[in-house]
Amino acid sequence: MSRITHMFEEVKEQADLLTQGAKDIEQQVKDLVAKYPSLKKTNKIFIVGCGDSYYAGIACQQLLYKYLGISVEVYQALEFSRYAYETCDENSVVLAVSNSGMVARTVECALRAKEMGALALGITSNKQSPLAQMSRDIIEIKIPPVVGLVPGTRSYAGSMVSLAIFGFVLAEELGRISEAGKEEALAYLGKVGTIMRDTVENNFDQISKYVNEYVGPGKEVSIYHVLGSGPNYATAQFGTMKLLEAAGFESIPQGIEEWAHSQYFVTHKGSHVIFILPKGRAYDRALEVMQAVKVVDGKVIVIAEEDDEEVKKYANFVWTIKGESIREEFTPFVYAVPLEILSFLMAKALDKNPMDFDEKPWKKAENFRQIFKSNIVSMEKLEQ
């Protein structure tokens, strides 16, 4: 089985983390609350990470704020470990997210949190990792090991599930929701997992048809702009990352509003603009922006609910979310799926290996050097 095929297997299996893995994470968070009474005094949460882990934080920011009602800030690891750490204190929790637990900048965030007296909790699938050792404690994402290096999808879903359940359990402990409210949230997460699985099946054929028509030498698409707002700004970032990693295809993530102020001016016939569009707070604005894409001769692809008739007035293609309408703060779990399928199918169509590491091992070596082997700097040294 090729590495790109392993990627699609992950896409199909990631829903299991929502439907089957939630109870284990719930118990881990309950144990943390019992072990660290300071969690009940939390007045600010920082979520930090790089790449997909950072996007998972953006995806869950609105959800955590809704359930907890306290400040939730999300930072790229470097921005926190070198700058924003100054605003955290002993009543803060720093959730340092890294599936591998090897990312030096995220490890540095855990160190910085400890130096500031905050509670540093790692979210990782590697409990022997540097992040696990540097953090005060961890939430372990229990996912099967990946064969080879493939663009992560299960790891992204696992990070989001861990963040969401951390929020549900802590919200109950802080008295923000009742036990029944927590159970309802967990059950809803499982329902979203079912929609996620159905969405994989619902989209494969229609995205395959699109790829066959538009992707490849001499065919129309030359660049993607991937647009989202609110929690799905994260989905735009994550989807772009998968297109880059799996297919090596040029893609630009952007906020729906900001596209109108920037990429609008360089959109042309080969530009395909993907809107991640649940029926949420940015919906009306997105309908306006879609019309601008058509004016400058781009094509509009919309990821939307299957019964959304309004978007069909403006879209060239609609990739549908199967099932009932999803609460907006939960939509990143599902709305990433069509982008994952697109990335997989484009890699096959373009005959690409993920990250281009097989053909260029030096490129892998340099990537690992700069991400995993970077120097970790203490606060004392940083502030000299």
C-alpha positions as CSV (number, residue, x, y, z in Angstrom):
1,M,0.0,0.0,0.0
2,S,1.5,3.4,-1.0
3,R,1.9,6.2,1.4
4,I,-0.8,8.3,-0.4
5,T,-3.2,5.4,-0.1
6,H,-2.4,5.3,3.7
7,M,-3.6,8.9,3.7
8,F,-7.0,8.0,2.4
9,E,-7.3,5.2,4.9
10,E,-6.7,7.7,7.6
11,V,-9.4,10.0,6.2
12,K,-11.9,7.2,6.4
13,E,-10.9,6.1,9.9
14,Q,-10.6,9.5,11.7
15,A,-14.3,9.6,12.5
16,D,-13.6,6.7,15.0
17,L,-11.9,9.2,17.2
18,L,-15.2,11.1,17.7
19,T,-17.4,8.0,18.0
20,Q,-15.2,5.6,19.9
21,G,-12.3,7.5,21.4
22,A,-14.1,10.2,23.4
23,K,-14.5,8.3,26.7
24,D,-10.8,7.6,27.1
25,I,-10.0,11.3,26.6
26,E,-12.8,12.3,29.0
27,Q,-11.4,10.1,31.7
28,Q,-7.9,11.5,31.2
29,V,-9.2,15.0,31.6
30,K,-11.2,14.1,34.7
31,D,-8.0,12.6,36.2
32,L,-6.1,15.9,35.4
33,V,-8.8,17.9,37.1
34,A,-8.5,15.8,40.2
35,K,-4.7,15.9,40.1
36,Y,-4.4,19.7,39.6
37,P,-6.8,21.7,41.7
38,S,-5.4,24.9,39.9
39,L,-7.5,23.9,36.9
40,K,-10.6,25.0,38.8
41,K,-9.1,28.5,39.1
42,T,-8.3,28.9,35.4
43,N,-9.1,32.3,34.0
44,K,-7.2,32.0,30.7
45,I,-6.4,29.2,28.3
46,F,-3.6,29.4,25.7
47,I,-3.5,26.9,22.9
48,V,-0.2,26.7,21.1
49,G,1.3,24.6,18.3
50,C,2.7,24.6,14.8
51,G,1.1,23.6,11.5
52,D,-1.9,21.3,11.9
53,S,-1.6,21.5,15.7
54,Y,-2.0,25.3,15.5
55,Y,-4.9,25.0,13.2
56,A,-6.6,22.6,15.6
57,G,-6.4,25.3,18.2
58,I,-8.0,27.9,15.9
59,A,-10.7,25.4,15.0
60,C,-11.6,24.8,18.6
61,Q,-11.3,28.3,20.0
62,Q,-14.9,29.3,19.5
63,L,-16.1,25.9,20.9
64,L,-14.0,26.2,24.1
65,Y,-15.1,29.8,24.7
66,K,-18.7,28.9,24.2
67,Y,-18.6,26.2,26.9
68,L,-16.1,27.7,29.3
69,G,-16.9,31.4,29.0
70,I,-13.2,32.4,29.7
71,S,-10.5,33.8,27.5
72,V,-9.1,31.3,25.0
73,E,-6.1,32.5,23.0
74,V,-4.5,30.6,20.2
75,Y,-0.9,31.2,19.1
76,Q,1.7,29.9,16.7
77,A,4.3,28.3,19.0
78,L,7.0,30.8,18.2
79,E,4.7,33.8,18.9
80,F,3.8,32.4,22.3
81,S,7.3,31.1,23.3
82,R,9.0,34.4,22.4
83,Y,6.4,37.0,22.8
84,A,2.9,36.3,24.2
85,Y,4.0,34.2,27.1
86,E,4.3,37.4,29.1
87,T,0.5,37.5,29.6
88,C,0.2,34.1,31.2
89,D,0.4,33.4,34.9
90,E,-0.3,30.9,37.6
91,N,-4.0,30.9,36.8
92,S,-3.4,30.1,33.1
93,V,-3.4,26.8,31.4
94,V,-1.2,26.3,28.3
95,L,-2.3,23.5,26.0
96,A,0.8,22.6,23.9
97,V,-0.3,20.5,21.0
98,S,2.0,18.3,19.0
99,N,1.1,14.8,17.7
100,S,4.7,13.8,17.6
101,G,5.7,15.6,20.7
102,M,9.0,16.4,18.9
103,V,8.4,19.9,17.6
104,A,11.1,22.1,19.3
105,R,9.1,25.3,19.3
106,T,6.1,23.6,21.0
107,V,8.4,22.1,23.6
108,E,9.7,25.6,24.2
109,C,6.1,26.7,24.8
110,A,5.7,24.1,27.6
111,L,9.0,25.3,29.1
112,R,7.9,29.0,28.9
113,A,4.6,28.1,30.6
114,K,6.4,26.4,33.5
115,E,8.7,29.4,33.8
116,M,5.7,31.7,34.2
117,G,4.0,29.5,36.7
118,A,1.3,28.3,34.4
119,L,0.0,24.8,34.1
120,A,1.6,23.3,31.0
121,L,-0.4,20.3,29.5
122,G,0.9,18.6,26.4
123,I,-1.6,17.1,23.9
124,T,0.3,14.4,22.0
125,S,0.3,10.8,20.9
126,N,3.9,10.3,22.1
127,K,4.0,10.0,25.8
128,Q,7.8,9.5,25.8
129,S,8.4,12.6,23.8
130,P,10.3,15.8,24.7
131,L,6.9,17.6,24.9
132,A,5.6,15.0,27.4
133,Q,8.7,15.3,29.5
134,M,8.7,19.1,29.5
135,S,5.0,19.5,30.2
136,R,3.5,19.1,33.7
137,D,1.3,16.4,32.3
138,I,-0.3,15.3,29.1
139,I,-3.5,14.2,27.3
140,E,-2.5,11.2,25.2
141,I,-4.1,11.0,21.8
142,K,-4.4,7.2,21.2
143,I,-4.2,6.7,17.5
144,P,-2.6,3.8,15.6
145,P,0.9,4.4,14.3
146,V,1.3,5.6,10.8
147,V,3.2,3.5,8.3
148,G,5.7,6.0,6.8
149,L,5.3,9.7,6.6
150,V,1.9,10.8,5.3
151,P,-0.1,14.0,5.5
152,G,-1.9,13.9,8.9
153,T,-5.6,13.7,9.1
154,R,-6.3,11.4,12.1
155,S,-3.8,13.4,14.2
156,Y,-5.6,16.6,13.3
157,A,-9.0,15.1,14.3
158,G,-7.4,13.7,17.5
159,S,-6.0,17.1,18.5
160,M,-9.4,18.7,18.0
161,V,-11.3,16.0,19.9
162,S,-8.8,16.3,22.8
163,L,-9.3,20.1,22.9
164,A,-13.1,19.9,22.7
165,I,-13.4,17.3,25.5
166,F,-11.0,19.2,27.7
167,G,-13.4,22.1,27.3
168,F,-16.5,20.0,28.1
169,V,-15.0,18.4,31.2
170,L,-13.5,21.6,32.6
171,A,-16.8,23.5,31.9
172,E,-18.6,21.0,34.1
173,E,-16.0,21.4,36.8
174,L,-16.2,25.2,36.7
175,G,-20.0,25.0,36.9
176,R,-20.5,26.4,33.4
177,I,-22.5,23.4,32.3
178,S,-24.3,20.6,34.2
179,E,-23.3,16.9,34.0
180,A,-26.2,16.5,31.6
181,G,-24.9,19.4,29.5
182,K,-21.5,17.7,29.3
183,E,-23.0,14.4,28.3
184,E,-25.1,16.1,25.6
185,A,-21.9,17.7,24.2
186,L,-20.1,14.4,24.1
187,A,-23.1,12.7,22.5
188,Y,-23.2,15.5,19.9
189,L,-19.5,15.0,19.1
190,G,-20.3,11.3,18.4
191,K,-23.1,12.4,16.1
192,V,-20.7,14.7,14.3
193,G,-18.4,11.7,13.8
194,T,-21.2,9.8,12.1
195,I,-21.8,12.8,9.7
196,M,-18.0,12.8,9.1
197,R,-18.0,9.2,8.0
198,D,-21.1,9.7,5.7
199,T,-19.4,12.8,4.2
200,V,-16.4,10.7,3.1
201,E,-18.7,8.4,1.2
202,N,-20.9,11.2,-0.2
203,N,-18.0,13.2,-1.7
204,F,-15.6,10.7,-3.2
205,D,-17.3,10.3,-6.6
206,Q,-18.1,13.9,-7.2
207,I,-14.6,15.2,-6.3
208,S,-13.1,12.4,-8.4
209,K,-15.1,13.7,-11.4
210,Y,-13.9,17.2,-10.7
211,V,-10.3,16.2,-10.5
212,N,-10.5,14.2,-13.7
213,E,-11.8,17.2,-15.6
214,Y,-9.7,20.0,-14.1
215,V,-6.5,18.7,-12.7
216,G,-3.4,17.7,-14.6
217,P,-1.0,19.0,-17.3
218,G,-2.8,21.3,-19.7
219,K,-6.0,21.4,-17.6
220,E,-7.5,24.5,-16.1
221,V,-6.8,24.8,-12.4
222,S,-3.5,26.5,-11.7
223,I,-4.0,27.7,-8.1
224,Y,-6.5,27.3,-5.2
225,H,-7.6,30.0,-2.8
226,V,-9.2,28.2,0.2
227,L,-11.5,30.5,2.2
228,G,-13.0,30.2,5.6
229,S,-14.0,32.3,8.6
230,G,-14.4,31.8,12.3
231,P,-13.6,28.2,13.3
232,N,-13.3,27.3,9.6
233,Y,-10.5,29.8,9.0
234,A,-8.6,26.8,10.5
235,T,-10.1,24.5,8.0
236,A,-8.9,26.7,5.2
237,Q,-5.4,26.6,6.7
238,F,-5.5,22.9,7.2
239,G,-6.9,22.1,3.8
240,T,-4.2,24.2,2.1
241,M,-1.6,22.3,4.2
242,K,-2.9,19.0,2.8
243,L,-2.8,20.2,-0.8
244,L,0.8,21.3,-0.3
245,E,1.9,18.2,1.5
246,A,0.1,15.5,-0.5
247,A,0.0,17.0,-4.0
248,G,2.6,19.8,-3.9
249,F,0.0,22.0,-5.4
250,E,0.1,25.8,-4.9
251,S,-2.7,26.9,-2.6
252,I,-3.4,30.0,-0.5
253,P,-5.5,30.0,2.7
254,Q,-7.4,33.2,3.3
255,G,-10.3,34.6,5.4
256,I,-13.5,35.2,3.4
257,E,-13.4,38.9,4.0
258,E,-9.7,39.3,3.3
259,W,-9.9,37.6,0.0
260,A,-12.0,40.5,-1.3
261,H,-9.2,42.9,-0.2
262,S,-6.3,40.8,-1.6
263,Q,-6.5,37.7,-3.8
264,Y,-9.4,39.2,-5.7
265,F,-6.9,41.3,-7.7
266,V,-5.0,38.3,-9.0
267,T,-7.8,35.9,-9.6
268,H,-8.1,34.6,-13.1
269,K,-9.5,31.8,-15.2
270,G,-7.2,29.2,-13.6
271,S,-8.1,30.3,-10.1
272,H,-10.4,27.9,-8.3
273,V,-11.7,29.4,-5.1
274,I,-13.0,27.0,-2.4
275,F,-15.4,28.4,0.2
276,I,-15.9,26.5,3.4
277,L,-19.4,27.5,4.2
278,P,-21.6,26.1,6.9
279,K,-24.7,28.2,7.7
280,G,-22.9,30.3,10.3
281,R,-22.1,33.9,11.0
282,A,-20.1,34.5,7.8
283,Y,-22.6,32.9,5.4
284,D,-24.2,36.1,4.0
285,R,-20.8,37.7,3.4
286,A,-19.5,34.6,1.6
287,L,-22.5,34.8,-0.9
288,E,-21.4,38.3,-1.8
289,V,-17.8,37.3,-2.3
290,M,-18.7,34.4,-4.5
291,Q,-20.2,36.8,-7.0
292,A,-16.8,38.6,-7.2
293,V,-15.0,35.4,-8.0
294,K,-17.3,34.9,-11.0
295,V,-16.8,38.5,-12.2
296,V,-13.0,38.0,-12.5
297,D,-13.5,34.6,-14.3
298,G,-12.5,32.3,-11.4
299,K,-14.4,29.2,-10.5
300,V,-16.3,28.8,-7.2
301,I,-16.3,25.6,-5.3
302,V,-18.4,25.5,-2.1
303,I,-18.4,23.0,0.7
304,A,-21.9,23.3,2.2
305,E,-24.9,21.4,3.6
306,E,-26.5,19.1,1.1
307,D,-29.8,21.0,1.2
308,D,-28.3,24.5,0.7
309,E,-30.0,25.7,-2.4
310,E,-28.7,29.3,-2.0
311,V,-25.1,28.5,-2.7
312,K,-26.0,26.7,-5.9
313,K,-26.9,30.1,-7.5
314,Y,-23.3,31.1,-7.4
315,A,-21.2,27.9,-7.3
316,N,-19.7,26.0,-10.2
317,F,-19.3,23.0,-7.8
318,V,-20.9,22.1,-4.5
319,W,-19.3,19.4,-2.3
320,T,-21.9,18.5,0.2
321,I,-21.9,17.7,3.9
322,K,-24.1,14.7,4.4
323,G,-26.7,14.8,7.2
324,E,-28.3,17.4,9.4
325,S,-27.1,20.9,9.9
326,I,-24.1,21.1,12.3
327,R,-23.6,23.7,15.0
328,E,-21.0,26.1,13.7
329,E,-18.5,25.5,16.4
330,F,-18.4,21.8,15.6
331,T,-18.2,22.2,11.8
332,P,-14.3,22.0,11.5
333,F,-14.5,18.3,12.3
334,V,-16.5,17.6,9.1
335,Y,-15.8,20.4,6.7
336,A,-12.2,19.5,6.3
337,V,-13.2,16.1,4.8
338,P,-13.8,17.2,1.2
339,L,-10.4,19.0,1.2
340,E,-8.7,15.8,2.5
341,I,-10.3,13.9,-0.3
342,L,-9.3,16.5,-2.9
343,S,-5.7,16.4,-1.7
344,F,-5.6,12.6,-1.9
345,L,-7.1,12.5,-5.4
346,M,-4.9,15.3,-6.7
347,A,-1.8,13.5,-5.5
348,K,-2.9,10.5,-7.4
349,A,-3.8,12.5,-10.5
350,L,-0.4,14.3,-10.5
351,D,1.5,11.1,-9.4
352,K,3.0,12.9,-6.4
353,N,4.4,11.4,-3.2
354,P,3.7,13.2,0.0
355,M,6.1,16.0,0.9
356,D,8.3,15.1,-2.0
357,F,10.6,13.3,0.5
358,D,11.1,10.0,-1.4
359,E,12.7,11.7,-4.4
360,K,14.6,14.3,-2.3
361,P,15.8,12.8,1.0
362,W,17.9,15.9,1.7
363,K,14.7,17.9,1.8
364,K,13.3,15.6,4.5
365,A,16.6,15.9,6.5
366,E,16.5,19.7,6.4
367,N,12.8,19.8,7.3
368,F,13.4,17.6,10.4
369,R,16.5,19.6,11.3
370,Q,14.6,22.9,11.5
371,I,11.5,21.6,13.2
372,F,12.7,18.9,15.6
373,K,16.3,19.9,16.3
374,S,16.0,23.6,16.7
375,N,17.5,25.1,19.9
376,I,15.1,25.5,22.9
377,V,15.8,28.8,24.6
378,S,15.1,29.5,28.3
379,M,13.3,32.7,29.3
380,E,16.4,33.9,31.1
381,K,18.5,33.7,28.0
382,L,15.7,35.1,25.8
383,E,15.4,38.2,28.0
384,Q,19.1,39.0,28.3
